[in-house]
């Protein structure tokens, strides 16, 4: 199993940046594919970004592509999410998630395939 804790959320003006981080416990972090999802009030939880176990495959939602960078540090058990040029529509609770299988392409975007979740961190972007 793996426990996940997000941090780095906050209030930022449109056009600003935030760097979220997900800290994972456990000795087998490198065996998990990791994802970031977000949920705005009244909306379903949606995919933001995912990264494979080695970091060699990365996927982004179209809505954040070009503004967001996911990475991972398997030595430190962390998954940062750098978000730039933030927009009011990026306002949501951001969740870190982990899955123990290997995914490819569209399958990495499916929230139901992620077995482990953090508690989330709030991101609010003011206009």
N, C-alpha and C positions, 0 to 999 in steps of 0.2 A: 504494500500500500504506500501511498504518498499523501502527505498533507501539504496544502497550498495556502499561502498567505500573500495577499496583494497589498501594495502600498503605492504611494505617489500621487493619488488623486487630489483634486482640489478645485478651486475656482480660478478661472483664467479668462481673459478677454479674447474675443475673436481675433484670430491671427497669431495667437500665442502658442506656446509649446508646453508639453508635459511629458515627463518620463515616468511611466508606471513600471513597477517591478513585481515579479512573482517569485517568492522564495519557497523552495520545496524542501521537505524533510525526507530522509531516507537515503540509503546507500545506493539505490538503483535508479537514481534520477535519469541517468543517461539512457535508460531503456524505455523511457516514456516520450511519446510525441506530445507536444505542448500546443495549446491554443489559447487565444484571447477571444472572448465574446463580450457583447454588451447588451444591456436591456434598458430601454427608455421607458418612461411611464406610459402604461397602456399599450405597450408593444411587446412582441415576442422577443426572446433572446436571439440575437443574431451574431453570426460569425464576423470576426474582425481580421484575425491573422492566425496562421499556424506554422509550426516549424517541426521538422522531423528530428529523430533522435540524435543524429549527427550534426544537424543544422544544414545539411546539404540541400534540402528541399524546403522552400518557403512559399506560402500562399497568402494572398491578401484579398479582402473584399474590395470590389470595385470602388465602393464609397470612400475608402481610405487609401487606396493605392496611390503612391507618389507622395503621400504626406506622412506615412507611417512606416516604421522599421521594427521588425521583430528580430530578436537574436537570443542566444542562450549561452550560458557559461556552465558547462558540465562539471567544472572543478568547484564552482561556487554554488551550484544548484539554483541558479537564478535564470529567469526569463524576462528581460527588459522589453518594454514596448515604448518606443520613442514616437511621440505624436507631434507633428508640426502643423502650422497653419490651421489651427483648430477652428471649427465652425460651431455655431449654436446647435446644429443638428447632431453634433458629436456628444451632446449631453446625454449621459447614461451612467448606469452602474456597470463597471468593467470587471469581468470575471476571468480568472485564469483557470485553465482546465488541463487535465492530463489523460492520456489513453496509452495502454500498454501494447497495443498492436501497431503494425506498420500500415500507414495509409498513403494513398496516392491520389492527387488531384481532388476531384469533387468530394471524395469520401472524407477528406480531412476537414471539410467544412461542416460536417454533420454533428450538431451538438449532442444528439442522443448517443453517439459513439464514444463520448468522453465520459469516463467513469468517475473521475475525481474532480472536485470543484473547490475553489476558494470561496470566501464570504463576500468578495467584491469590494471595489473601491469606487467612490463617487467622483465623477468628472462633470463639472458644470462649466459651460462656455457661455459667457455673456456677450450680447451683441453691442 
